[in-house]
Amino acid sequence: MAEKRKYKKRFCKYCESKVDFMDYKEVGALRFSLSERYKIMPRRLTGNCKRHQDMISAVIKRARAAALIPYTVTRKQVVTQPFENLR
């Protein structure tokens, strides 16, 4: 028998708000999909559906290429408020 989930089922907030398009220039909205080291959060943690997770990953990669979001933060460059300058 399969084990039960140990976490609650999360729902895609982008499906609930009926988002069809995301812009890479809106970096403030992307901070919910990034960790404190600016890594892309997985679907199991954010609760996004496959379609919106693919869209988010493409948008984050475009924002990184445009130098709006850093690629990663090293352990030596500890930032106290990582999303403060993404407004």
Residue frames as qw, qx, qy, qz and C-alpha x, y, z in Angstrom:
[[0.000, 0.885, 0.466, 0.000, 0.00, 0.00, 0.00],
 [0.368, 0.558, -0.030, 0.743, 1.14, 3.50, -0.73],
 [0.341, -0.354, -0.489, 0.720, 1.97, 5.81, 2.12],
 [0.045, 0.903, 0.427, 0.004, -0.15, 8.86, 2.76],
 [0.351, 0.662, -0.071, 0.659, 1.16, 12.33, 2.09],
 [0.529, -0.428, -0.439, 0.586, 2.81, 14.05, 5.01],
 [0.083, -0.228, 0.007, 0.970, 2.05, 17.49, 3.67],
 [0.436, 0.594, 0.486, -0.470, -1.10, 19.22, 2.54],
 [0.533, 0.460, 0.549, 0.450, -2.06, 19.45, -1.12],
 [0.102, -0.535, 0.026, 0.838, -1.07, 22.81, -2.55],
 [0.515, 0.698, 0.497, 0.031, -2.91, 24.52, -5.35],
 [0.483, 0.211, 0.263, 0.808, -1.54, 26.60, -8.18],
 [0.035, -0.667, -0.322, 0.671, -2.07, 30.25, -7.36],
 [0.032, 0.303, -0.455, -0.837, -1.60, 31.18, -11.01],
 [0.118, -0.302, -0.867, -0.380, -4.48, 28.92, -12.10],
 [0.124, -0.645, -0.662, 0.361, -6.71, 30.43, -9.42],
 [0.002, 0.693, 0.051, -0.719, -5.95, 33.96, -10.63],
 [0.702, 0.592, 0.392, 0.049, -6.16, 32.82, -14.31],
 [0.127, -0.772, 0.397, 0.479, -2.73, 34.03, -15.39],
 [0.859, 0.468, 0.203, 0.044, -2.00, 33.40, -19.08],
 [0.599, 0.622, -0.147, 0.482, 1.18, 35.45, -19.51],
 [0.607, -0.705, -0.050, 0.364, 4.08, 36.38, -17.23],
 [0.392, 0.873, -0.157, 0.244, 6.55, 39.15, -17.92],
 [0.798, -0.016, -0.307, 0.518, 10.21, 38.75, -17.01],
 [0.179, 0.500, -0.165, 0.832, 10.42, 42.42, -16.01],
 [0.603, -0.606, -0.017, -0.518, 8.07, 41.91, -13.04],
 [0.491, 0.267, -0.753, 0.349, 10.75, 40.53, -10.72],
 [0.324, -0.275, 0.513, -0.746, 8.74, 41.33, -7.60],
 [0.857, 0.003, 0.022, -0.514, 6.17, 38.72, -8.57],
 [0.784, 0.310, -0.538, 0.027, 8.88, 36.12, -9.19],
 [0.014, -0.528, 0.689, -0.496, 10.27, 36.17, -5.66],
 [0.777, -0.189, 0.364, -0.477, 7.66, 33.64, -4.50],
 [0.962, 0.263, -0.051, -0.045, 9.16, 31.11, -6.90],
 [0.514, 0.585, -0.484, 0.401, 12.77, 31.75, -5.83],
 [0.760, -0.447, -0.363, 0.300, 14.62, 30.57, -2.74],
 [0.310, -0.921, 0.048, 0.231, 16.77, 32.86, -0.59],
 [0.477, -0.416, 0.531, 0.562, 19.74, 31.91, -2.77],
 [0.420, 0.556, -0.223, -0.682, 17.78, 32.76, -5.94],
 [0.069, -0.075, 0.958, 0.268, 17.26, 29.16, -6.98],
 [0.545, -0.115, -0.399, -0.728, 14.02, 28.13, -8.67],
 [0.492, -0.152, 0.687, -0.512, 11.69, 26.45, -6.19],
 [0.038, -0.032, -0.951, -0.304, 10.32, 23.03, -7.23],
 [0.463, -0.303, -0.466, -0.690, 6.67, 22.33, -7.95],
 [0.599, -0.370, -0.703, 0.096, 6.19, 20.21, -4.85],
 [0.332, -0.306, -0.430, 0.782, 7.04, 23.19, -2.64],
 [0.115, 0.104, -0.076, -0.985, 5.26, 25.96, -4.53],
 [0.440, 0.400, 0.724, -0.351, 2.21, 23.94, -5.60],
 [0.340, 0.535, -0.282, -0.720, 2.33, 25.22, -9.17],
 [0.880, 0.326, 0.318, -0.135, 0.94, 23.19, -12.03],
 [0.729, -0.017, 0.432, 0.531, 3.23, 21.93, -14.79],
 [0.392, 0.731, 0.345, 0.439, 2.18, 24.61, -17.27],
 [0.147, -0.972, 0.015, -0.182, 2.80, 27.52, -14.93],
 [0.704, -0.568, 0.298, 0.305, 5.99, 26.03, -13.49],
 [0.686, 0.238, 0.393, 0.564, 7.43, 25.79, -17.02],
 [0.177, 0.868, 0.223, 0.407, 6.34, 29.37, -17.66],
 [0.448, -0.888, 0.103, 0.027, 7.93, 30.57, -14.42],
 [0.764, -0.312, 0.339, 0.451, 11.22, 28.79, -15.10],
 [0.547, 0.491, 0.347, 0.582, 11.44, 30.35, -18.58],
 [0.055, -0.941, -0.129, -0.308, 10.64, 33.81, -17.20],
 [0.612, -0.745, 0.188, 0.187, 13.24, 33.49, -14.43],
 [0.752, -0.029, 0.367, 0.547, 15.87, 32.38, -16.93],
 [0.347, 0.720, 0.278, 0.532, 15.08, 35.38, -19.14],
 [0.297, -0.943, -0.007, -0.149, 15.32, 37.72, -16.13],
 [0.746, -0.487, 0.265, 0.370, 18.68, 36.19, -15.22],
 [0.648, 0.283, 0.360, 0.609, 19.98, 36.69, -18.75],
 [0.109, 0.829, 0.202, 0.511, 18.83, 40.33, -18.62],
 [0.405, 0.150, -0.500, 0.750, 20.69, 40.73, -15.28],
 [0.442, -0.557, -0.076, -0.699, 17.53, 41.54, -13.32],
 [0.864, -0.453, 0.121, -0.183, 18.00, 38.54, -11.01],
 [0.055, -0.659, 0.749, 0.035, 21.37, 37.08, -9.98],
 [0.686, 0.158, -0.681, -0.201, 22.12, 33.49, -10.93],
 [0.767, -0.384, -0.489, 0.158, 23.16, 32.32, -7.46],
 [0.223, -0.856, 0.293, -0.363, 24.45, 33.70, -4.20],
 [0.628, 0.224, -0.678, 0.310, 27.49, 32.06, -2.62],
 [0.660, -0.565, -0.457, 0.193, 27.81, 31.30, 1.06],
 [0.491, -0.154, -0.153, 0.843, 30.40, 34.03, 1.42],
 [0.084, -0.205, -0.184, -0.958, 28.01, 36.65, 0.05],
 [0.124, -0.488, -0.832, 0.231, 25.31, 36.27, 2.68],
 [0.128, -0.356, -0.212, -0.901, 22.49, 38.72, 2.10],
 [0.122, 0.138, 0.723, -0.666, 20.24, 39.56, 5.04],
 [0.527, 0.527, 0.398, -0.536, 17.23, 40.63, 2.94],
 [0.425, -0.046, 0.711, 0.558, 17.63, 38.90, -0.46],
 [0.229, 0.592, 0.681, 0.365, 14.43, 40.22, -2.06],
 [0.137, -0.748, -0.263, 0.594, 14.72, 43.81, -0.85],
 [0.044, -0.501, 0.368, 0.782, 16.26, 45.10, -4.08],
 [0.145, 0.186, 0.869, 0.435, 13.81, 43.19, -6.35],
 [0.201, 0.614, 0.573, -0.504, 10.94, 45.62, -5.92]]
